[in-house]
Amino acid sequence: MIQEKKIEQVESFWNENLCGSHFIDKEKFSEQFYTDYRAYRFKKEHHIPPIIEAMNTANKDVLEIGLGVGADATLWAKNSKSFTGIDLTEEAVYATGRHLELLNLKGNIVKGSAENLPFEDNSFDIVSSHGVLHHTPNIENTFKEVSRVLKPGGSFIIMLYTKDSFNYWVRIQFYFRLRLLFEMFKHKLGSQPKGWWKEHIDNIKKTGWSYLSWEEFPHHCTDGPNCDIANIYYKKEIIDLLQKYGLKVTNTKKYHFPVLKRFPKLELILANYFGFFRFYWGVKE
Ligand SMILES: C[S@@+](CC[C@H](N)C(=O)[O-])C[C@H]1O[C@@H](n2cnc3c(N)ncnc32)[C@H](O)[C@@H]1O
């Protein structure tokens, strides 16, 4: 049976799995590690630098929620009046603080939760959060907090996993599920599963068949089998929930269809239809 999921589980998972760091084979927190990570990230998510640039951060107080290695933080911090970053984990707070320091950038980096932000009301002109709020137990609390800390008229930019995508319907719900059943069948016949398939099979042994249910399985198919919370949303439910807290969505667009890494322009077009990362831009009314 799947138990209710707690913020402590989220913290523990991300503390042990500094987001994206496993793609880089250099010593963690070395200068070369950060250089390689930025190169990797801004090649794969090539849409991010122009999106941040278009936010015109000069003279703005910026808050980023959920930092990982802090690559985006370096872009936000570069031109803004002030930059504040917050993350649930010691690991990401350290990683981002060091990242900024190595590039001689300023920032106030703190540990805390998006569900309970340790900032005064009306503190920021821009709040950004990329790939974070779908990992927390109660996303509604985070929208309430974003609204509280934004100045009236301030802007937000939030990226969340979206259901209207190839990744959700075809890759996760169809292919991964069938492939896992096949891997389990092979395992029964004596073959040893590898990588994520092994972790999935171990999880099924621990939690039972409910792990494979329509609702539960996707949580384990985005950031690794041991990630407990990775919600995937419909656009309308997010727009309505943001609106409930006075956060009016003015634009949304999908990105990230990484099967065509070598053709970034084509990737952008396909991602617009099939992408998994939906950005929501808007203002606090
Ligand atoms: C998938 S990573 C994304 C990091 C970065 N924004 C990026 O796109 O690479 C998720 C990050 O969000 C953080 N996180 C998850 N839940 C959070 C919460 N409730 N409050 C603050 N940070 C949270 C995790 O610790 C982790 O560093």
The ligand as a Gaussian input file, in Angstrom:
#p B3LYP/6-31G(d) Opt

LIG

0 1
 C       14.242000      18.735000     -10.032000
 S       15.188000      19.783000      -8.998000
 C       15.073000      21.313000      -9.896000
 C       16.211000      22.245000      -9.571000
 C       16.396000      23.405000     -10.558000
 N       15.318000      24.347000     -10.482000
 C       16.532000      22.850000     -11.949000
 O       15.638000      23.063000     -12.780000
 O       17.525000      22.166000     -12.194000
 C       14.090000      20.050000      -7.641000
 C       14.693000      20.922000      -6.545000
 O       13.594000      21.452000      -5.785000
 C       13.870000      21.317000      -4.415000
 N       12.578000      21.227000      -3.711000
 C       11.665000      20.229000      -3.752000
 N       10.606000      20.523000      -2.991000
 C       10.834000      21.755000      -2.463000
 C       10.118000      22.599000      -1.571000
 N        8.939000      22.240000      -1.055000
 N       10.666000      23.780000      -1.237000
 C       11.869000      24.176000      -1.726000
 N       12.599000      23.398000      -2.565000
 C       12.090000      22.209000      -2.924000
 C       14.750000      20.077000      -4.320000
 O       15.511000      20.066000      -3.148000
 C       15.594000      20.188000      -5.578000
 O       16.768000      20.905000      -5.367000

